[in-house]
Amino acid sequence: MNEKSSYQAGIGSNALKDPRRIVFITKKTSAKVKGEVGRQRMTFPHLLLREAIVFQVLTVVMVSLALIWDAPLEQLANPLLTPNPAKAPWYFLGLQELLHDFPPFVAGILIPGLVVLALVVVPYFHVNISGEALWISNRRRRFGVFLVILAALFALFGALNIWTLLLPTAAVASFMFLSFFARPGRGRVTDFLQLRPIAWWVMTWFIVVATTLTVVGTFFRGPGWSWVWPWR
């Protein structure tokens, strides 16, 4: 370790001739470390056999549940007797709740289409590569943009009287205000929120809104899609 050696940069593949090497790591390259290869198993029969066993066990469980509990099916479809309200499956009740507040084109085509388009765009563009916290740089500028977007959403939802979107938006915005004005080191919650990137905030807002719409459409909508309390 104490001997002085002179290193020369070069390209070579003979490890016996050049046992000591220097690796230059740049932004576009990384050091490749190859460890010992562990035990390997063949896809057949090891993997396929286990998948077949799991599939058969799942089939037995599903058939047993179907034999013990009856499915909550209604009577045969009768065009002269339409249930009120006619609710979609639970995973579509969020969209059905949007149809109550927006025109069919907006709620059924435009909004879901924008969500799918966003999912398609993300893999092909440099979206949130750094993953830095929302307020870590350009705080005033980002906070100004946030206020403009928040005011536009509040004006839209308030004008249309869509409180099912207004309340979850206000809840997420309050946590964003908390993360902006709180001082670092004041608590675990504030420190956690201050380190979240913008993608985390957008996804959290989407999940909170979707959950609120689904819960309201499932438990709080009655005949004519009017507001009802679930315990009445």
PyMOL commands that set and color helices and strands:
alter all, ss='L'
color gray80, all
select helices_A, chain A and resi 43-68+90-101+104-124+139-160+163-181+188-194+198-219+223-225
alter helices_A, ss='H'
color red, helices_A
deselect
rebuild
show_as cartoon
